[in-house]
Amino acid sequence: MAEESMSEVTNPVRQVLLISAGASHSVALLSGNIVCSWGRGEDGQLGHGDAHDRLLPTQLSSLDDLEIVSVTCGADHTTAYSLSHVEVYSWGWGDFGRLGHGNSSDLFTPQPIKALHGLKIKQIACGDSHCLAVTVDGEVQSWGRNQNGQLGLGTTEDSLVPQKIQAFQGVSIKMVAAGAEHTAAVTEDGELYGWGWGRYGNLGLGDRNDRLVPEKVSAVDVCENMDVKMVTVACGWRHTISVSSSGGLYTYGWSKYGQLGHGDFKDHLIPHKLEALHDNHISQISGGWRHTMAITSDGKLYGWGWNKFGQVGAGDNIDHCSPVQVKFPQEQKVVQISCGWRHSLAVTEKQNVFSWGRGTNGQLGHGESVDRNIPKIIESLSVDGSSGQQIESSNVDPSSGKTWVSPSERYAVVPDETVQGQASVSVSGNGNDASVPENEVKRVRM
Protein backbone atom coordinates (compact mmCIF):
# COMPACT_ATOMS: atom_id res chain seq x y z
CA MET A 1 0.00 0.00 0.00
CA ALA A 2 2.80 2.41 0.89
CA GLU A 3 4.67 1.70 -2.36
CA GLU A 4 1.50 2.20 -4.41
CA SER A 5 0.86 5.54 -2.72
CA MET A 6 4.42 6.70 -3.38
CA SER A 7 4.10 5.71 -7.03
CA GLU A 8 0.96 7.78 -7.42
CA VAL A 9 2.51 10.84 -5.82
CA THR A 10 5.48 10.79 -8.20
CA ASN A 11 3.30 10.76 -11.32
CA PRO A 12 3.92 13.64 -13.74
CA VAL A 13 2.37 16.85 -12.43
CA ARG A 14 -0.88 17.82 -14.10
CA GLN A 15 -0.87 21.40 -15.29
CA VAL A 16 -3.99 23.46 -14.61
CA LEU A 17 -4.94 24.97 -17.96
CA LEU A 18 -8.29 26.61 -17.19
CA ILE A 19 -10.52 27.36 -14.21
CA SER A 20 -14.10 28.58 -14.12
CA ALA A 21 -16.46 29.47 -11.28
CA GLY A 22 -20.26 29.39 -11.32
CA ALA A 23 -22.87 30.41 -8.78
CA SER A 24 -21.91 27.66 -6.33
CA HIS A 25 -19.71 25.26 -8.30
CA SER A 26 -16.29 25.23 -9.94
CA VAL A 27 -14.56 23.43 -12.80
CA ALA A 28 -10.97 23.02 -13.93
CA LEU A 29 -9.31 21.70 -17.08
CA LEU A 30 -6.01 19.92 -16.49
CA SER A 31 -3.35 18.77 -18.92
CA GLY A 32 -4.23 15.43 -20.43
CA ASN A 33 -7.72 16.79 -21.21
CA ILE A 34 -8.89 16.01 -17.68
CA VAL A 35 -11.95 17.92 -16.45
CA CYS A 36 -12.69 18.23 -12.73
CA SER A 37 -15.75 19.73 -11.06
CA TRP A 38 -16.75 20.38 -7.47
CA GLY A 39 -19.24 22.28 -5.32
CA ARG A 40 -23.02 22.33 -5.66
CA GLY A 41 -24.45 19.46 -7.68
CA GLU A 42 -28.17 19.80 -7.03
CA ASP A 43 -28.94 20.88 -10.60
CA GLY A 44 -26.58 18.43 -12.29
CA GLN A 45 -24.02 21.17 -12.98
CA LEU A 46 -21.10 18.95 -11.89
CA GLY A 47 -21.91 16.38 -14.58
CA HIS A 48 -21.33 13.34 -12.37
CA GLY A 49 -24.72 11.76 -13.03
CA ASP A 50 -26.23 12.64 -9.67
CA ALA A 51 -27.43 15.61 -7.62
CA HIS A 52 -24.77 15.39 -4.90
CA ASP A 53 -22.39 18.15 -3.85
CA ARG A 54 -18.66 17.44 -4.12
CA LEU A 55 -16.36 18.99 -1.53
CA LEU A 56 -13.21 18.08 -3.48
CA PRO A 57 -12.30 18.29 -7.19
CA THR A 58 -13.69 15.19 -8.85
CA GLN A 59 -12.69 13.98 -12.30
CA LEU A 60 -15.55 14.07 -14.78
CA SER A 61 -14.84 10.65 -16.22
CA SER A 62 -17.49 10.82 -18.95
CA LEU A 63 -15.36 13.48 -20.71
CA ASP A 64 -12.08 11.57 -20.46
CA ASP A 65 -11.85 10.47 -24.09
CA LEU A 66 -13.28 13.60 -25.71
CA GLU A 67 -10.10 15.74 -25.71
CA ILE A 68 -11.79 18.74 -24.06
CA VAL A 69 -9.93 22.03 -24.64
CA SER A 70 -12.16 24.50 -22.75
CA VAL A 71 -14.67 24.54 -19.89
CA THR A 72 -17.00 27.35 -18.83
CA CYS A 73 -19.40 27.68 -15.90
CA GLY A 74 -22.75 29.37 -16.07
CA ALA A 75 -24.57 30.10 -12.84
CA ASP A 76 -25.92 26.55 -12.45
CA HIS A 77 -24.80 24.85 -15.65
CA THR A 78 -21.55 24.04 -17.42
CA THR A 79 -20.21 23.78 -20.96
CA ALA A 80 -17.14 22.16 -22.50
CA TYR A 81 -15.67 22.13 -26.00
CA SER A 82 -13.89 19.33 -27.82
CA LEU A 83 -11.79 20.56 -30.73
CA SER A 84 -11.09 17.08 -32.12
CA HIS A 85 -14.77 16.08 -32.02
CA VAL A 86 -15.91 19.62 -32.95
CA GLU A 87 -18.63 19.41 -30.29
CA VAL A 88 -19.91 21.67 -27.51
CA TYR A 89 -21.18 19.76 -24.48
CA SER A 90 -23.50 21.12 -21.80
CA TRP A 91 -25.10 19.92 -18.59
CA GLY A 92 -26.84 21.19 -15.45
CA TRP A 93 -29.95 23.29 -14.87
CA GLY A 94 -31.94 23.44 -18.11
CA ASP A 95 -34.59 26.10 -17.48
CA PHE A 96 -35.12 28.59 -20.35
CA GLY A 97 -33.18 26.36 -22.75
CA ARG A 98 -29.79 27.43 -21.44
CA LEU A 99 -28.31 24.01 -22.28
CA GLY A 100 -29.14 24.44 -25.97
CA HIS A 101 -30.68 21.01 -26.46
CA GLY A 102 -34.13 22.12 -27.59
CA ASN A 103 -35.88 21.73 -24.24
CA SER A 104 -35.81 23.01 -20.65
CA SER A 105 -34.88 19.74 -18.99
CA ASP A 106 -32.04 19.39 -16.51
CA LEU A 107 -29.10 17.27 -17.60
CA PHE A 108 -26.88 15.43 -15.13
CA THR A 109 -24.25 14.19 -17.58
CA PRO A 110 -22.59 16.05 -20.49
CA GLN A 111 -24.34 15.83 -23.85
CA PRO A 112 -23.36 17.41 -27.20
CA ILE A 113 -25.38 20.38 -28.47
CA LYS A 114 -26.55 19.15 -31.86
CA ALA A 115 -27.09 22.64 -33.32
CA LEU A 116 -23.39 23.44 -32.80
CA HIS A 117 -22.02 20.17 -34.20
CA GLY A 118 -19.16 20.78 -36.61
CA LEU A 119 -18.72 24.46 -35.72
CA LYS A 120 -15.18 25.39 -34.76
CA ILE A 121 -15.50 27.44 -31.58
CA LYS A 122 -12.88 29.82 -30.18
CA GLN A 123 -14.76 30.99 -27.08
CA ILE A 124 -17.87 30.26 -25.02
CA ALA A 125 -19.49 32.59 -22.49
CA CYS A 126 -22.16 31.57 -19.99
CA GLY A 127 -24.24 33.96 -17.92
CA ASP A 128 -26.95 33.32 -15.40
CA SER A 129 -29.30 31.61 -17.83
CA HIS A 130 -28.01 32.30 -21.34
CA CYS A 131 -24.95 31.28 -23.35
CA LEU A 132 -23.00 32.41 -26.39
CA ALA A 133 -20.37 30.80 -28.58
CA VAL A 134 -17.95 32.63 -30.88
CA THR A 135 -16.77 30.70 -33.94
CA VAL A 136 -13.26 30.94 -35.35
CA ASP A 137 -14.81 32.98 -38.17
CA GLY A 138 -16.01 35.60 -35.68
CA GLU A 139 -19.71 34.73 -35.81
CA VAL A 140 -21.77 34.48 -32.61
CA GLN A 141 -24.37 31.89 -31.66
CA SER A 142 -26.62 32.52 -28.63
CA TRP A 143 -29.24 30.53 -26.72
CA GLY A 144 -31.18 30.37 -23.46
CA ARG A 145 -33.14 33.03 -21.61
CA ASN A 146 -33.96 36.20 -23.53
CA GLN A 147 -36.51 38.20 -21.54
CA ASN A 148 -34.44 41.37 -21.92
CA GLY A 149 -32.95 40.69 -25.34
CA GLN A 150 -29.66 39.35 -24.00
CA LEU A 151 -29.42 36.89 -26.90
CA GLY A 152 -29.16 39.77 -29.38
CA LEU A 153 -31.69 38.22 -31.75
CA GLY A 154 -34.07 41.17 -31.91
CA THR A 155 -36.77 39.50 -29.80
CA THR A 156 -37.53 38.73 -26.16
CA GLU A 157 -38.35 35.07 -26.80
CA ASP A 158 -36.17 32.42 -25.18
CA SER A 159 -34.23 30.21 -27.57
CA LEU A 160 -33.98 26.51 -26.73
CA VAL A 161 -31.28 26.01 -29.38
CA PRO A 162 -28.35 28.15 -30.54
CA GLN A 163 -29.13 30.82 -33.14
CA LYS A 164 -26.75 33.03 -35.09
CA ILE A 165 -26.79 36.74 -34.16
CA GLN A 166 -27.57 38.24 -37.55
CA ALA A 167 -26.83 41.80 -36.39
CA PHE A 168 -23.12 40.97 -36.48
CA GLN A 169 -23.18 40.18 -40.20
CA GLY A 170 -19.93 41.58 -41.59
CA VAL A 171 -18.50 42.24 -38.10
CA SER A 172 -15.84 39.86 -36.78
CA ILE A 173 -16.24 39.22 -33.06
CA LYS A 174 -13.18 38.49 -30.93
CA MET A 175 -14.92 37.55 -27.67
CA VAL A 176 -18.18 37.82 -25.75
CA ALA A 177 -19.12 38.04 -22.07
CA ALA A 178 -22.42 37.22 -20.38
CA GLY A 179 -23.92 38.68 -17.21
CA ALA A 180 -27.22 37.90 -15.53
CA GLU A 181 -29.39 39.43 -18.24
CA HIS A 182 -26.96 41.38 -20.41
CA THR A 183 -24.17 40.63 -22.86
CA ALA A 184 -21.06 42.40 -24.11
CA ALA A 185 -18.69 41.79 -26.99
CA VAL A 186 -15.37 43.01 -28.36
CA THR A 187 -14.68 42.96 -32.10
CA GLU A 188 -11.39 42.11 -33.74
CA ASP A 189 -11.09 45.86 -34.45
CA GLY A 190 -11.37 46.73 -30.75
CA GLU A 191 -14.93 47.99 -30.75
CA LEU A 192 -17.17 47.34 -27.75
CA TYR A 193 -20.84 46.28 -27.98
CA GLY A 194 -23.59 45.82 -25.42
CA TRP A 195 -27.14 44.42 -25.45
CA GLY A 196 -29.83 43.00 -23.20
CA TRP A 197 -30.85 44.40 -19.82
CA GLY A 198 -29.48 47.89 -19.24
CA ARG A 199 -31.17 49.38 -16.19
CA TYR A 200 -27.91 50.26 -14.43
CA GLY A 201 -25.99 51.44 -17.47
CA ASN A 202 -24.29 48.05 -17.75
CA LEU A 203 -24.49 48.16 -21.56
CA GLY A 204 -22.24 51.23 -21.63
CA LEU A 205 -24.55 53.06 -24.00
CA GLY A 206 -25.17 56.15 -21.89
CA ASP A 207 -28.70 55.29 -20.77
CA ARG A 208 -30.64 52.72 -18.77
CA ASN A 209 -32.57 51.16 -21.62
CA ASP A 210 -32.62 47.55 -22.80
CA ARG A 211 -31.35 46.61 -26.25
CA LEU A 212 -32.67 43.64 -28.24
CA VAL A 213 -29.76 43.69 -30.70
CA PRO A 214 -26.07 44.53 -30.19
CA GLU A 215 -25.26 48.24 -30.18
CA LYS A 216 -21.80 49.76 -30.40
CA VAL A 217 -20.45 51.63 -27.38
CA SER A 218 -19.49 55.02 -28.77
CA ALA A 219 -18.55 57.02 -25.66
CA VAL A 220 -15.82 56.27 -23.13
CA ASP A 221 -14.74 58.35 -20.13
CA VAL A 222 -11.03 58.97 -20.74
CA CYS A 223 -8.53 61.58 -19.73
CA GLU A 224 -6.44 61.42 -22.86
CA ASN A 225 -7.48 62.46 -26.36
CA MET A 226 -7.50 59.18 -28.26
CA ASP A 227 -9.69 56.42 -29.61
CA VAL A 228 -9.80 53.62 -27.06
CA LYS A 229 -9.54 50.12 -28.53
CA MET A 230 -10.73 47.31 -26.30
CA VAL A 231 -9.10 43.88 -26.24
CA THR A 232 -11.13 42.00 -23.63
CA VAL A 233 -14.43 42.24 -21.78
CA ALA A 234 -16.07 40.54 -18.80
CA CYS A 235 -19.48 40.78 -17.17
CA GLY A 236 -20.53 40.68 -13.57
CA TRP A 237 -24.14 40.11 -12.66
CA ARG A 238 -25.16 43.67 -13.56
CA HIS A 239 -21.88 45.39 -14.32
CA THR A 240 -19.29 45.20 -17.10
CA ILE A 241 -15.48 45.38 -17.19
CA SER A 242 -13.23 45.93 -20.20
CA VAL A 243 -9.52 46.36 -20.88
CA SER A 244 -8.03 48.60 -23.58
CA SER A 245 -5.10 47.80 -25.85
CA SER A 246 -2.89 49.95 -23.61
CA GLY A 247 -3.85 47.89 -20.55
CA GLY A 248 -6.30 50.39 -19.06
CA LEU A 249 -9.21 49.05 -17.04
CA TYR A 250 -12.76 50.36 -17.55
CA THR A 251 -15.92 49.52 -15.60
CA TYR A 252 -19.56 50.52 -15.93
CA GLY A 253 -23.03 49.61 -14.72
CA TRP A 254 -24.26 48.79 -11.23
CA SER A 255 -22.12 49.91 -8.30
CA LYS A 256 -24.28 49.47 -5.18
CA TYR A 257 -21.54 47.32 -3.60
CA GLY A 258 -18.56 49.17 -5.04
CA GLN A 259 -18.06 46.59 -7.77
CA LEU A 260 -16.97 49.29 -10.26
CA GLY A 261 -13.99 50.17 -8.06
CA HIS A 262 -14.12 53.96 -8.46
CA GLY A 263 -14.07 54.71 -4.74
CA ASP A 264 -17.79 55.28 -4.53
CA PHE A 265 -21.09 53.50 -5.05
CA LYS A 266 -22.20 55.46 -8.09
CA ASP A 267 -23.47 53.74 -11.26
CA HIS A 268 -21.72 54.63 -14.51
CA LEU A 269 -23.60 54.57 -17.81
CA ILE A 270 -20.53 54.51 -20.07
CA PRO A 271 -17.12 52.85 -19.61
CA HIS A 272 -15.21 54.74 -16.92
CA LYS A 273 -11.45 54.33 -16.49
CA LEU A 274 -10.34 52.94 -13.13
CA GLU A 275 -7.83 55.53 -12.00
CA ALA A 276 -6.78 53.54 -8.92
CA LEU A 277 -4.98 51.07 -11.23
CA HIS A 278 -3.81 53.74 -13.71
CA ASP A 279 -0.14 52.79 -13.33
CA ASN A 280 -0.81 49.11 -13.97
CA HIS A 281 -1.17 47.20 -17.22
CA ILE A 282 -4.16 44.88 -16.80
CA SER A 283 -3.77 41.42 -18.31
CA GLN A 284 -6.92 39.62 -17.19
CA ILE A 285 -10.31 40.44 -15.64
CA SER A 286 -13.29 38.59 -14.19
CA GLY A 287 -16.67 39.66 -12.89
CA GLY A 288 -18.56 37.98 -10.06
CA TRP A 289 -22.12 38.46 -8.93
CA ARG A 290 -21.25 41.75 -7.22
CA HIS A 291 -17.45 41.75 -7.13
CA THR A 292 -14.61 42.21 -9.61
CA MET A 293 -11.03 40.93 -9.92
CA ALA A 294 -8.13 42.01 -12.15
CA ILE A 295 -4.62 40.69 -12.76
CA THR A 296 -1.79 43.06 -13.66
CA SER A 297 0.93 42.21 -16.17
CA ASP A 298 3.37 41.66 -13.29
CA GLY A 299 1.12 39.05 -11.68
CA LYS A 300 -0.57 41.05 -8.93
CA LEU A 301 -4.22 40.38 -8.19
CA TYR A 302 -6.66 43.09 -7.13
CA GLY A 303 -10.27 42.69 -6.01
CA TRP A 304 -13.15 44.96 -5.04
CA GLY A 305 -16.91 45.01 -4.51
CA TRP A 306 -19.28 42.88 -2.43
CA ASN A 307 -17.35 40.94 0.18
CA LYS A 308 -19.89 39.41 2.56
CA PHE A 309 -18.33 35.97 2.24
CA GLY A 310 -14.72 37.08 1.74
CA GLN A 311 -14.87 36.68 -2.04
CA VAL A 312 -12.64 39.73 -2.59
CA GLY A 313 -9.86 37.88 -0.73
CA ALA A 314 -8.68 40.84 1.34
CA GLY A 315 -8.82 39.08 4.71
CA ASP A 316 -12.02 40.76 5.84
CA ASN A 317 -15.74 40.70 5.10
CA ILE A 318 -16.17 44.39 4.35
CA ASP A 319 -17.29 45.65 0.93
CA HIS A 320 -14.50 47.48 -0.93
CA CYS A 321 -15.28 50.26 -3.41
CA SER A 322 -11.61 50.56 -4.46
CA PRO A 323 -9.14 47.86 -5.53
CA VAL A 324 -7.30 45.99 -2.78
CA GLN A 325 -4.40 43.66 -3.45
CA VAL A 326 -4.94 39.97 -2.74
CA LYS A 327 -1.88 38.35 -1.16
CA PHE A 328 -0.56 34.85 -1.84
CA PRO A 329 2.07 32.72 -0.06
CA GLN A 330 5.63 33.50 -1.19
CA GLU A 331 4.17 36.40 -3.19
CA GLN A 332 3.26 34.02 -6.00
CA LYS A 333 2.31 35.73 -9.22
CA VAL A 334 -1.23 35.12 -10.48
CA VAL A 335 -1.79 34.01 -14.07
CA GLN A 336 -5.52 33.24 -14.10
CA ILE A 337 -8.63 34.35 -12.22
CA SER A 338 -12.31 33.41 -12.25
CA CYS A 339 -15.07 34.97 -10.15
CA GLY A 340 -18.16 32.99 -9.21
CA TRP A 341 -21.22 34.49 -7.61
CA ARG A 342 -19.78 34.41 -4.11
CA HIS A 343 -16.37 32.78 -4.49
CA SER A 344 -13.18 33.24 -6.49
CA LEU A 345 -10.54 30.96 -8.03
CA ALA A 346 -6.97 31.76 -9.05
CA VAL A 347 -4.01 29.95 -10.60
CA THR A 348 -0.46 31.06 -9.86
CA GLU A 349 2.62 30.79 -12.04
CA LYS A 350 3.88 28.06 -9.68
CA GLN A 351 0.90 25.96 -10.83
CA ASN A 352 -1.00 26.23 -7.59
CA VAL A 353 -4.76 26.75 -7.48
CA PHE A 354 -6.30 28.89 -4.73
CA SER A 355 -9.89 29.62 -3.78
CA TRP A 356 -11.71 31.87 -1.34
CA GLY A 357 -15.17 33.23 -0.54
CA ARG A 358 -18.36 31.26 0.00
CA GLY A 359 -17.76 27.57 0.68
CA THR A 360 -21.11 26.27 1.85
CA ASN A 361 -21.49 23.79 -1.03
CA GLY A 362 -17.83 22.79 -1.25
CA GLN A 363 -17.21 25.12 -4.19
CA LEU A 364 -13.80 26.05 -2.73
CA GLY A 365 -12.57 22.46 -3.17
CA HIS A 366 -11.01 22.15 0.28
CA GLY A 367 -13.01 19.15 1.45
CA GLU A 368 -15.12 21.28 3.78
CA SER A 369 -18.05 23.69 3.73
CA VAL A 370 -16.30 26.71 5.23
CA ASP A 371 -16.09 30.30 3.97
CA ARG A 372 -12.59 31.78 3.51
CA ASN A 373 -11.66 35.46 3.21
CA ILE A 374 -8.08 34.85 2.10
CA PRO A 375 -6.82 32.49 -0.63
CA LYS A 376 -6.40 28.87 0.44
CA ILE A 377 -4.63 26.32 -1.73
CA ILE A 378 -6.65 23.53 -3.35
CA GLU A 379 -4.36 20.67 -2.47
CA SER A 380 -5.37 18.14 -5.13
CA LEU A 381 -4.94 20.58 -8.02
CA SER A 382 -1.68 22.20 -6.91
CA VAL A 383 2.01 21.42 -7.35
CA ASP A 384 2.63 22.44 -3.74
CA GLY A 385 -0.36 20.49 -2.46
CA SER A 386 0.42 17.85 0.13
CA SER A 387 -1.97 15.34 -1.46
CA GLY A 388 0.15 14.86 -4.56
CA GLN A 389 -2.64 15.73 -6.99
CA GLN A 390 -4.74 12.71 -6.07
CA ILE A 391 -8.09 13.38 -7.71
CA GLU A 392 -11.14 11.19 -7.27
CA SER A 393 -13.09 10.09 -10.33
CA SER A 394 -16.85 10.12 -10.69
CA ASN A 395 -16.73 6.87 -12.71
CA VAL A 396 -20.08 7.58 -14.33
CA ASP A 397 -21.06 5.44 -17.31
CA PRO A 398 -22.95 7.84 -19.60
CA SER A 399 -24.77 4.95 -21.27
CA SER A 400 -26.38 3.80 -18.03
CA GLY A 401 -26.46 7.00 -15.94
CA LYS A 402 -29.29 9.45 -15.55
CA THR A 403 -29.68 11.78 -18.50
CA TRP A 404 -32.74 13.96 -18.94
CA VAL A 405 -34.81 15.27 -16.05
CA SER A 406 -37.83 17.30 -17.08
CA PRO A 407 -38.98 20.18 -14.85
CA SER A 408 -42.29 18.40 -14.17
CA GLU A 409 -40.45 15.28 -12.99
CA ARG A 410 -37.91 17.22 -10.99
CA TYR A 411 -40.20 19.47 -9.00
CA ALA A 412 -43.56 17.74 -8.59
CA VAL A 413 -44.64 20.07 -5.79
CA VAL A 414 -48.38 20.35 -5.18
CA PRO A 415 -49.50 24.03 -5.36
CA ASP A 416 -50.27 25.70 -2.01
CA GLU A 417 -48.87 22.73 -0.14
CA THR A 418 -45.67 23.00 1.85
CA VAL A 419 -43.30 20.08 1.39
CA GLN A 420 -42.06 18.82 4.73
CA GLY A 421 -38.84 17.04 5.54
CA GLN A 422 -36.57 15.53 2.92
CA ALA A 423 -39.12 13.97 0.64
CA SER A 424 -37.75 12.79 -2.68
CA VAL A 425 -38.99 12.23 -6.18
CA SER A 426 -37.74 9.17 -8.03
CA VAL A 427 -36.34 10.40 -11.33
CA SER A 428 -36.30 7.91 -14.17
CA GLY A 429 -33.07 7.49 -16.05
CA ASN A 430 -31.85 4.75 -18.36
CA GLY A 431 -31.87 1.93 -15.86
CA ASN A 432 -30.30 3.97 -13.07
CA ASP A 433 -32.97 5.86 -11.14
CA ALA A 434 -31.92 8.43 -8.60
CA SER A 435 -33.70 10.33 -5.89
CA VAL A 436 -33.65 14.09 -6.23
CA PRO A 437 -34.83 16.31 -3.34
CA GLU A 438 -38.15 17.91 -4.18
CA ASN A 439 -38.35 20.31 -1.26
CA GLU A 440 -36.11 22.99 -2.74
CA VAL A 441 -37.96 24.76 -5.52
CA LYS A 442 -35.89 26.53 -8.16
CA ARG A 443 -34.16 29.62 -6.85
CA VAL A 444 -35.73 32.97 -7.63
CA ARG A 445 -33.47 35.67 -9.06
CA MET A 446 -32.71 38.28 -6.39
TAQUINOR-V17916 format. One record per backbone hydrogen bond with DSSP energy under -1.0 kcal/mol. CO is the residue of the C=O (numbers start at 0). NH is the residue of the N-H. Records with the same first field share a line. If there is no record, write none. Layout:
CO: NH  NH
This chain:
0: 4
1: 5
2: 6
3: 7
4: 8
5: 9
7: 10
14: 30
17: 28
19: 26
21: 340
23: 39
24: 21
25: 37
26: 19
27: 35
28: 16  17
29: 33
33: 29
34: 59
35: 27
36: 57
37: 25
38: 53
40: 43
43: 46
53: 38
54: 366
57: 36
58: 60  393
59: 62
60: 63
62: 65
69: 80
71: 78
74: 22
75: 92
76: 73
77: 90
78: 71
79: 88
80: 68  69
81: 86
85: 117
86: 81
87: 112
88: 79
89: 110
90: 77
91: 106
93: 96
94: 97
96: 99
105: 404
106: 91
107: 48
110: 89
112: 115
113: 116
115: 118
119: 135
122: 133
124: 131
126: 74
128: 144
129: 126
130: 142
131: 124
132: 140
133: 121  122
134: 137
137: 172
138: 134
139: 164
140: 132
141: 162
142: 130
143: 158
145: 148
148: 151
158: 143
159: 101
162: 141
163: 165
164: 167
165: 168
167: 170
171: 187
174: 185
176: 183
178: 127
180: 196
181: 178
182: 194
183: 176
184: 192
185: 173  174
186: 189
189: 229
190: 186
191: 216
192: 184
193: 214
194: 182
195: 210
197: 200
200: 203
210: 195
211: 153
214: 193
220: 272
223: 225
228: 244
231: 242
233: 240
236: 179
237: 253
238: 235
239: 251
240: 233
241: 249
242: 230  231
243: 246
246: 281
247: 243
248: 273
249: 241
250: 271
251: 239
252: 267
254: 257
257: 260
267: 252
268: 205
270: 220
271: 250
272: 274
273: 276
274: 277
276: 279
280: 296
283: 294
285: 292
287: 236
289: 305
290: 287
291: 303
292: 285
293: 301
294: 282  283
295: 298
298: 333
299: 295
300: 325
301: 293
302: 323
303: 291
304: 319
306: 309
309: 312
319: 304
320: 262
323: 302
327: 330
328: 331
332: 348
335: 346
337: 344
341: 357
342: 339
343: 355
344: 337
345: 353
346: 334  335
347: 350
350: 382
351: 347
352: 377
353: 345
354: 375
355: 343
356: 371
358: 361
361: 364
371: 356
372: 314
375: 354
377: 380
378: 381
381: 384
384: 387
391: 58
396: 399  400
402: 107
404: 105
405: 409
406: 410
410: 412
413: 416
422: 437
424: 435
426: 433
433: 426
435: 424
